[in-house]
């Protein structure tokens, strides 16, 4: 049986409602608060067709006939405002939806989705609204922006609960849909990376680890306790993002190109453009130390210098000889800090900078 059909919708963009942001849930650590701020906001609503992913469902024994059949049926997808592959730094939407298509013995079935984004993709709900709807059987879908509930998930993602708390309840024929705005901080190649086809996802015992899922987005729906065959129903879809800018020279002179973030790069040779790069930074903190893990995405092997600044002041530097650089930062004083990682570029690769990360040391 196919996934539950959803009404065709073209949602109107609303001003973001006041709510506990996903961006704030994502980065709360002991002694630090690092807000994953997004880059430039999109001018319009998520438009264009949804790019579908891989469907998932469980099996339920029909309460009246005793025959097995689909119970919970779920899907995911993504789309961008332009209908094209989004660029690094542009807002686009991912969605997950699930419906109870089987006849369960229970009057209502508890469901809890966990949003599992690949590395280099961050929530952007401070720039665009989260849209959602629980369409009751026989009614039309009307997407809302009412406050939801968020928490860290057991699988490294973000739990998304109803306005009443970390729970949703579905009756037969109901469909829950959640659309979340996100931003890519690096280039993404979706199906060109490892797919989340681990045995635990197929069996329904757990979603695949994010580190083993490449550039794929999973929505792990907890559906245990209603008589179905799985604990999790987890559809997934590959995400794509192209470099924020490209450039080139003409003739036999030197060409120039603009990289992702705030850096610019220069290409050399017979008019060849510099390969673009995208820089992203994650902070790992303890009470006494902060470690920065910086990823530089580029079609060529990056070499050059990495600089970490705090409100424009250099606090650490490191040589770049690969796509990942880890360095321990000097101890930060109490108060607010704004950290940015900047890759200098070099060897035909343009420079780039990460999104600023706001840090509060207590």
Secondary structure, DSSP 8 states (H G I E B T S, - for coil): -----------------S---HHHHTTEETTEE-EE--SS--SS---S--EE-B-EEEEEE-TTT--EEEEEEEEEEEEETTSS--BTT-EEEEEEEEEE-S--SSSSEEEEEEEE--TTEEE-TTTS--EEEEE-TTS----B----EEEE-TTSSEEEEBTTBS-EEE-TT-EEEEEEEEEESS-EEGGGS-----HHHHHTS----GGGSTTEEEEEEE-TTSSBS-SEEEEEEE-EEB-S---B--TTS-EEEE-STT-EEEE-SSS---B-EEEEEEEEE-SS-EEEEEEEEESS---EEEEEEETTEEEEEEEE-SSEEEEEE----SEEEEEEEEE--BTTB--EE---EEEEE-
